[in-house]
Amino acid sequence: MGKYKEWKGLNIGLFTETYYPEINGVANSVYMLKTELEKIGHNVYVFTTTTPGAPEHEYNVFRVPSLPCVLISERRVGLFYQPRLAHIIRRLDLDIIHTHTEFSLGVFGRIMARELKIPVVHTYHTIYEDYTHYVNKFRLASVDERARAFVRMYTKICCNTVEQVIVPTKKVRELLMSYQVVKDIEVIPTGVDLEKFDGSDFTGAVLQETRKGFGIAGEDKVILYLGRVSSEKNIAELLKAMPEYMERHKDVKFLLVGDGPERERLERQVRDYSCRSRIIFAGQQPWDTVAVFYRLADVFVSASNSETQGLTYIEAMASGLPVVAREDPCLEDILVPGSNGFTFTEQKGFLEGLDQVLYKEPENGAGYGENARRMVQKYSAVEFAKRVEKVYSGMLNYQRQGSALPID
C-alpha cells in the first residue's frame, strides 16, 4: 500500500452472511474484527442474517431475514436488497464497506458502496470449489466440473470488482491468482483472542464437570476434533483409524465437537466398532464453551483439505494443544512437525503423529503444547485488527489524493 495517513474514528460497515453466535471461521473472524476495531476507536456496524440463538440486543448489529445456503446448509443467505436497511445505511455516513461474503449481503454491500461512492474491501474466506458436491448429489463428473468452473468465474468477478482483496494465507492468494484475480491481494491471517484460550475464563471445576458429562475419566487421553461435521473435513478417515489405535491404547477417547450434514452417517460408521463407546459425538456446543473443550483435550486432529487458514488449529495451539493434521499449504506458518505437532498424508503417519504427541516428548526438550502456545502468539486479535486498519487507511488515502477509485 505504501505510505498512508492514519485514520481514526472511521465508520465501517461489515457485511457477512454468518456471525456470532454461529461457530465457524468466518463468523469468528468478523466478530473478532468488529470487537478489536471498536477498541481502537472506530465505529463498526455489522449487517448479517437472522440466526437462532442470537442475542436480543446487539450493539450496532443489523440482521436481515435469511434462507439456508445451497452450498453450505448450516449457513444462511440473507434476502437480497433491503430498502429499510438501505435507508439506515445511508444515515450512518460510512467511510468504507468490508464484505465477507460473495452472496446476497456481499452484493448488497457493493451496491451501497457504489451509491455512497466509498471503497469496498473484500475478504475471501471460503474455497467454494471444495463445496460443489452439495449441488452435485449424483456425483457426476461433468456436473462437478461445470460447478467448479462457475465457482472460479464467480469468484474472479467478485474479487476483481472491489478495490482491495484480503485473504488469510498465501495458499488462498495463489488460488485467486490462478483464477486470474488481478486486484491487489493482501495476506492478513485472522487473529485469535489468545486470552480466551489461556484457561483463565473458567475454573478447574468447570473442566472436570465437562469431562464427567461426556464420560471422560481423569486418566483418559482425549483426541479432539472441533468444527463442522461435513464431508470435506474428511472425518471418516480419522474415525477409520480408531479401532486399530484404540486397541493398542485403552486410555484414549475421541471427542468430536460440532454438527453438520455428515454427523448421522459418521455415527452409523462407528456403530460396529468395538471401540464405539470411546468415540463421543458431542454435537454443537455454545460459542462461549468452546475453549473448555480445547483445554480438556490432549491433541487436536484434522484431516481436512479445504481450509483457508485453519483457525481451529490456531485456537487449539493457543490452548496449549499440539496438532496432528493432514498436510496442507495453509499450515506452513503454523504447524512445525516435531515441535508443536505433526502432519500426515496417510493413516500410518496419522497414528505415528498421535503416538508422538500423546506418549513421547519432542526432541528439543520443551513440551509440544508449550511450543504450540508460543508459536501462535503472532496471531493475536490486536495485530489482526491493526493490519486491516492499515488496509482501510491505504484505500481512503488513495481516495483522498483525488485518484478515481478503480471501480469496474
C-alpha positions as CSV (number, residue, x, y, z in Angstrom):
1,M,0.0,0.0,0.0
2,G,2.9,2.4,0.5
3,K,2.8,5.4,2.9
4,Y,-0.6,6.1,4.3
5,K,-2.2,8.6,6.7
6,E,-3.6,7.0,9.9
7,W,-7.4,7.4,10.0
8,K,-9.2,7.3,13.4
9,G,-12.9,7.1,14.2
10,L,-13.9,5.6,10.9
11,N,-17.5,4.4,10.3
12,I,-17.0,0.9,9.0
13,G,-19.7,-1.5,7.6
14,L,-19.0,-5.2,7.7
15,F,-21.3,-7.3,5.5
16,T,-21.4,-11.1,6.3
17,E,-23.8,-14.0,5.9
18,T,-22.6,-15.6,9.2
19,Y,-21.9,-14.0,12.6
20,Y,-22.0,-14.6,16.4
21,P,-23.3,-16.9,17.9
22,E,-22.6,-19.2,15.0
23,I,-19.5,-21.3,15.4
24,N,-17.3,-21.2,12.2
25,G,-14.2,-19.4,11.0
26,V,-16.0,-16.6,9.1
27,A,-18.3,-15.7,12.0
28,N,-15.4,-15.7,14.4
29,S,-13.3,-13.6,12.1
30,V,-15.9,-10.9,11.6
31,Y,-16.8,-10.9,15.3
32,M,-13.2,-10.5,16.3
33,L,-12.6,-7.8,13.7
34,K,-15.6,-5.7,15.0
35,T,-14.5,-6.1,18.6
36,E,-10.9,-5.1,18.0
37,L,-11.6,-2.2,15.6
38,E,-14.0,-0.8,18.2
39,K,-11.2,-1.0,20.8
40,I,-9.0,1.1,18.5
41,G,-11.7,3.7,18.3
42,H,-13.7,3.0,15.2
43,N,-17.5,2.7,14.8
44,V,-18.3,-0.7,13.4
45,Y,-21.6,-1.8,12.0
46,V,-22.4,-5.4,11.1
47,F,-25.0,-6.3,8.6
48,T,-25.8,-10.0,8.7
49,T,-28.5,-12.7,8.7
50,T,-31.0,-13.8,11.3
51,T,-29.8,-16.8,13.2
52,P,-31.2,-18.9,16.0
53,G,-29.8,-18.0,19.4
54,A,-28.7,-14.5,18.5
55,P,-28.8,-12.1,21.4
56,E,-32.0,-10.0,21.6
57,H,-29.9,-6.8,21.9
58,E,-26.7,-6.4,19.9
59,Y,-24.7,-3.2,19.6
60,N,-24.6,-1.9,16.0
61,V,-25.6,-5.3,14.5
62,F,-28.4,-5.3,11.9
63,R,-29.9,-8.6,10.9
64,V,-32.0,-9.4,7.8
65,P,-34.3,-12.3,7.0
66,S,-32.4,-15.3,5.6
67,L,-32.7,-18.7,3.9
68,P,-30.4,-21.8,4.0
69,C,-27.4,-21.7,1.7
70,V,-27.3,-24.2,-1.1
71,L,-23.6,-24.9,-0.8
72,I,-23.3,-24.9,3.0
73,S,-26.6,-25.9,4.6
74,E,-25.7,-24.6,8.1
75,R,-25.0,-21.2,6.7
76,R,-27.8,-18.7,6.0
77,V,-28.0,-16.4,3.0
78,G,-29.7,-13.0,3.5
79,L,-32.6,-11.8,1.3
80,F,-31.2,-9.6,-1.4
81,Y,-32.0,-5.9,-1.3
82,Q,-33.5,-4.5,1.9
83,P,-34.9,-0.9,1.4
84,R,-35.3,-0.4,5.1
85,L,-31.7,-1.3,5.8
86,A,-30.5,0.7,2.8
87,H,-32.2,3.7,4.4
88,I,-30.4,3.1,7.7
89,I,-27.0,2.6,5.9
90,R,-27.4,6.0,4.1
91,R,-27.7,7.7,7.5
92,L,-24.6,6.1,9.1
93,D,-22.1,8.1,7.0
94,L,-20.0,5.0,6.3
95,D,-16.3,5.6,5.2
96,I,-15.7,2.1,4.0
97,I,-17.5,-1.2,3.4
98,H,-15.8,-4.5,4.1
99,T,-17.6,-7.6,2.6
100,H,-17.1,-11.1,4.0
101,T,-19.4,-13.0,1.6
102,E,-19.8,-13.4,-2.1
103,F,-23.6,-13.9,-1.7
104,S,-26.5,-11.6,-1.3
105,L,-25.3,-9.5,1.6
106,G,-21.9,-9.1,-0.2
107,V,-23.7,-7.9,-3.3
108,F,-25.9,-5.6,-1.2
109,G,-22.7,-4.1,0.4
110,R,-21.3,-3.4,-3.1
111,I,-24.5,-1.7,-4.2
112,M,-24.5,0.5,-1.2
113,A,-20.8,1.3,-1.7
114,R,-21.3,2.4,-5.3
115,E,-24.3,4.5,-4.2
116,L,-22.3,6.2,-1.4
117,K,-19.1,6.4,-3.6
118,I,-17.0,4.7,-0.9
119,P,-14.4,1.9,-1.3
120,V,-15.1,-1.8,-0.9
121,V,-12.6,-4.2,0.8
122,H,-13.4,-7.9,0.4
123,T,-12.1,-10.8,2.4
124,Y,-12.2,-14.2,0.6
125,H,-12.7,-16.7,3.4
126,T,-14.0,-19.9,1.8
127,I,-12.7,-22.1,-1.1
128,Y,-16.1,-22.9,-2.6
129,E,-14.6,-25.4,-5.1
130,D,-14.4,-27.7,-2.1
131,Y,-18.2,-27.5,-1.6
132,T,-19.6,-28.1,-5.1
133,H,-20.6,-31.7,-4.1
134,Y,-23.5,-30.2,-2.3
135,V,-25.1,-29.2,-5.6
136,N,-24.0,-32.4,-7.4
137,K,-26.0,-35.0,-5.5
138,F,-25.3,-37.7,-8.1
139,R,-21.6,-37.2,-8.1
140,L,-21.5,-36.7,-11.9
141,A,-18.0,-35.6,-13.1
142,S,-19.4,-33.4,-15.8
143,V,-21.7,-31.6,-13.3
144,D,-18.9,-31.2,-10.8
145,E,-16.5,-29.7,-13.4
146,R,-19.2,-27.2,-14.5
147,A,-19.9,-26.3,-10.9
148,R,-16.2,-25.7,-10.2
149,A,-15.9,-23.7,-13.4
150,F,-18.8,-21.5,-12.3
151,V,-17.3,-21.1,-8.8
152,R,-14.0,-20.0,-10.3
153,M,-15.6,-17.5,-12.7
154,Y,-17.9,-16.1,-10.0
155,T,-15.0,-15.7,-7.5
156,K,-13.0,-13.9,-10.2
157,I,-15.8,-11.4,-10.8
158,C,-16.4,-10.8,-7.1
159,C,-12.7,-10.1,-6.4
160,N,-12.0,-8.1,-9.5
161,T,-14.9,-5.7,-8.8
162,V,-13.7,-4.4,-5.4
163,E,-10.8,-2.0,-4.5
164,Q,-8.9,-4.4,-2.3
165,V,-8.9,-8.2,-1.5
166,I,-7.8,-9.7,1.8
167,V,-7.0,-13.4,2.2
168,P,-5.9,-15.3,5.3
169,T,-3.0,-17.2,3.8
170,K,-0.6,-17.4,0.8
171,K,-2.3,-20.6,-0.3
172,V,-5.5,-18.6,-0.9
173,R,-3.7,-15.7,-2.6
174,E,-2.1,-18.2,-5.1
175,L,-5.5,-19.8,-5.7
176,L,-7.1,-16.4,-6.5
177,M,-4.2,-15.6,-8.8
178,S,-4.9,-18.9,-10.6
179,Y,-8.5,-17.7,-11.1
180,Q,-7.0,-14.5,-12.8
181,V,-7.9,-12.1,-10.0
182,V,-5.8,-9.0,-10.8
183,K,-6.7,-6.7,-7.9
184,D,-4.2,-6.3,-5.1
185,I,-4.4,-9.2,-2.6
186,E,-3.2,-8.6,0.9
187,V,-2.4,-11.6,3.1
188,I,-3.7,-11.0,6.7
189,P,-4.2,-14.1,8.9
190,T,-7.4,-13.9,11.0
191,G,-6.5,-13.2,14.6
192,V,-7.5,-15.1,17.7
193,D,-8.4,-13.8,21.2
194,L,-5.5,-15.5,22.8
195,E,-6.7,-14.7,26.3
196,K,-9.9,-16.6,25.6
197,F,-7.9,-19.8,25.3
198,D,-5.5,-19.5,28.1
199,G,-7.8,-21.2,30.6
200,S,-8.4,-18.2,32.8
201,D,-12.1,-17.8,31.8
202,F,-13.2,-21.0,33.6
203,T,-12.3,-22.9,36.7
204,G,-10.9,-26.4,37.1
205,A,-14.3,-27.5,38.4
206,V,-15.9,-26.5,35.1
207,L,-13.3,-28.5,33.3
208,Q,-13.9,-31.6,35.5
209,E,-17.6,-31.3,35.2
210,T,-17.4,-31.1,31.4
211,R,-15.2,-34.2,31.3
212,K,-17.6,-36.1,33.6
213,G,-20.6,-35.0,31.5
214,F,-19.1,-36.8,28.5
215,G,-17.8,-39.8,30.4
216,I,-14.2,-38.9,30.2
217,A,-12.1,-40.1,33.2
218,G,-9.2,-38.2,34.7
219,E,-6.6,-40.6,33.3
220,D,-8.1,-40.7,29.8
221,K,-6.2,-39.1,26.9
222,V,-8.5,-37.1,24.7
223,I,-8.2,-36.7,20.9
224,L,-10.3,-33.7,19.8
225,Y,-11.9,-32.7,16.6
226,L,-13.8,-29.4,16.8
227,G,-15.6,-27.9,13.8
228,R,-18.1,-28.5,11.0
229,V,-19.1,-32.2,10.6
230,S,-19.1,-32.4,6.8
231,S,-17.6,-34.5,4.0
232,E,-14.9,-32.0,3.0
233,K,-13.4,-32.3,6.5
234,N,-12.6,-36.0,5.9
235,I,-13.6,-37.0,9.5
236,A,-14.4,-40.5,8.2
237,E,-10.7,-41.0,7.6
238,L,-9.9,-40.2,11.2
239,L,-12.6,-42.5,12.6
240,K,-11.4,-45.3,10.3
241,A,-8.1,-45.3,12.2
242,M,-9.6,-45.5,15.6
243,P,-10.2,-49.3,16.0
244,E,-6.6,-50.1,15.4
245,Y,-5.3,-47.2,17.6
246,M,-7.7,-47.7,20.5
247,E,-6.9,-51.4,20.5
248,R,-3.3,-50.5,21.3
249,H,-4.2,-47.7,23.7
250,K,-7.0,-48.4,26.1
251,D,-6.8,-44.9,27.7
252,V,-7.7,-43.0,24.6
253,K,-11.1,-41.4,23.8
254,F,-12.0,-39.4,20.6
255,L,-14.3,-36.4,21.2
256,L,-16.0,-34.7,18.2
257,V,-17.5,-31.3,18.9
258,G,-19.7,-29.8,16.2
259,D,-22.5,-30.7,13.9
260,G,-23.2,-30.9,10.2
261,P,-24.6,-33.0,7.3
262,E,-22.2,-35.9,7.9
263,R,-22.9,-36.5,11.5
264,E,-25.6,-39.1,11.1
265,R,-23.5,-41.1,8.5
266,L,-20.4,-41.0,10.8
267,E,-22.4,-42.2,13.8
268,R,-23.5,-45.1,11.6
269,Q,-19.9,-45.7,10.6
270,V,-18.8,-46.4,14.1
271,R,-21.7,-48.5,15.3
272,D,-19.9,-51.7,14.6
273,Y,-16.6,-50.6,16.0
274,S,-15.5,-52.4,19.2
275,C,-14.3,-49.0,20.5
276,R,-17.6,-47.2,19.7
277,S,-18.2,-46.3,23.3
278,R,-15.0,-44.3,23.3
279,I,-15.9,-42.2,20.3
280,I,-18.1,-39.4,21.6
281,F,-20.2,-37.1,19.4
282,A,-20.8,-34.1,21.5
283,G,-22.7,-32.1,18.9
284,Q,-22.9,-28.4,18.6
285,Q,-21.8,-26.6,21.7
286,P,-22.3,-22.9,22.7
287,W,-19.8,-20.4,21.4
288,D,-18.7,-19.4,24.9
289,T,-17.8,-23.0,25.9
290,V,-15.5,-23.9,23.0
291,A,-12.4,-23.0,25.0
292,V,-13.3,-25.6,27.6
293,F,-13.1,-28.5,25.0
294,Y,-9.7,-27.4,23.9
295,R,-8.5,-27.4,27.4
296,L,-9.7,-30.8,28.3
297,A,-8.1,-32.5,25.3
298,D,-4.6,-33.7,24.7
299,V,-4.3,-33.4,21.0
300,F,-6.3,-31.7,18.2
301,V,-6.7,-33.6,14.9
302,S,-8.0,-32.8,11.4
303,A,-7.9,-34.5,8.0
304,S,-9.4,-31.5,6.2
305,N,-8.0,-30.3,2.9
306,S,-10.5,-27.4,2.5
307,E,-9.0,-24.9,5.0
308,T,-8.2,-21.4,4.0
309,Q,-6.3,-20.7,7.3
310,G,-7.3,-23.3,9.9
311,L,-8.5,-21.1,12.7
312,T,-9.4,-24.1,14.9
313,Y,-5.7,-25.2,14.7
314,I,-4.6,-21.8,16.0
315,E,-7.2,-21.8,18.7
316,A,-6.1,-25.3,19.7
317,M,-2.4,-24.2,19.9
318,A,-3.3,-21.1,21.9
319,S,-4.9,-23.5,24.4
320,G,-1.6,-25.4,24.6
321,L,-2.7,-28.3,22.4
322,P,-0.4,-30.0,19.8
323,V,-2.0,-30.6,16.4
324,V,-1.9,-33.7,14.2
325,A,-3.3,-32.6,10.8
326,R,-3.3,-33.5,7.1
327,E,-0.5,-31.8,5.3
328,D,-1.7,-28.6,3.7
329,P,-0.1,-25.4,2.5
330,C,-2.2,-23.3,4.9
331,L,-0.3,-24.9,7.8
332,E,3.2,-23.8,6.6
333,D,3.5,-20.9,9.0
334,I,1.5,-22.6,11.8
335,L,2.5,-26.2,12.3
336,V,6.2,-27.3,12.6
337,P,6.4,-31.1,12.6
338,G,8.3,-32.4,15.6
339,S,7.8,-29.2,17.5
340,N,4.1,-28.4,18.0
341,G,2.6,-31.4,16.3
342,F,2.8,-33.4,13.1
343,T,1.4,-33.5,9.6
344,F,0.3,-36.7,7.8
345,T,-0.7,-37.8,4.3
346,E,-1.9,-41.3,5.1
347,Q,-3.2,-43.4,8.1
348,K,0.2,-44.6,9.2
349,G,1.5,-41.1,9.5
350,F,-1.6,-40.0,11.4
351,L,-1.2,-42.8,14.0
352,E,2.5,-42.2,14.3
353,G,1.8,-38.5,15.0
354,L,-0.7,-39.4,17.7
355,D,1.8,-41.7,19.4
356,Q,4.5,-38.9,19.3
357,V,2.4,-36.2,20.9
358,L,0.5,-38.4,23.4
359,Y,3.3,-40.7,24.6
360,K,6.6,-39.1,23.8
361,E,8.4,-35.7,24.3
362,P,9.7,-33.6,21.4
363,E,13.5,-33.7,20.7
364,N,14.1,-30.1,21.7
365,G,13.1,-30.8,25.3
366,A,10.1,-28.4,25.5
367,G,6.6,-29.8,25.5
368,Y,4.6,-29.9,22.3
369,G,1.8,-27.9,24.0
370,E,4.3,-25.3,25.3
371,N,5.8,-25.0,21.8
372,A,2.3,-24.7,20.3
373,R,1.2,-21.9,22.6
374,R,4.5,-20.0,22.0
375,M,4.3,-20.2,18.2
376,V,0.8,-18.7,17.8
377,Q,1.4,-15.5,19.7
378,K,1.9,-13.7,16.4
379,Y,-1.8,-14.4,15.6
380,S,-3.2,-12.0,18.2
381,A,-6.5,-10.3,17.5
382,V,-4.9,-6.9,18.1
383,E,-2.4,-7.4,15.4
384,F,-5.1,-8.7,13.0
385,A,-7.2,-5.5,13.5
386,K,-4.2,-3.2,13.1
387,R,-3.3,-4.8,9.8
388,V,-6.9,-4.5,8.5
389,E,-7.0,-0.9,9.7
390,K,-3.8,-0.2,7.7
391,V,-5.6,-1.5,4.6
392,Y,-8.5,0.8,5.2
393,S,-6.2,3.8,5.7
394,G,-4.4,3.0,2.4
395,M,-7.7,2.8,0.5
396,L,-9.0,6.1,2.0
397,N,-5.8,7.9,1.3
398,Y,-5.9,6.7,-2.3
399,Q,-9.4,8.2,-2.5
400,R,-8.4,11.4,-0.6
401,Q,-5.5,12.1,-3.0
402,G,-8.1,12.6,-5.7
403,S,-7.5,9.3,-7.6
404,A,-10.5,7.7,-9.0
405,L,-11.3,4.5,-7.3
406,P,-10.7,1.5,-9.6
407,I,-14.4,0.6,-9.8
408,D,-15.2,-1.7,-12.7
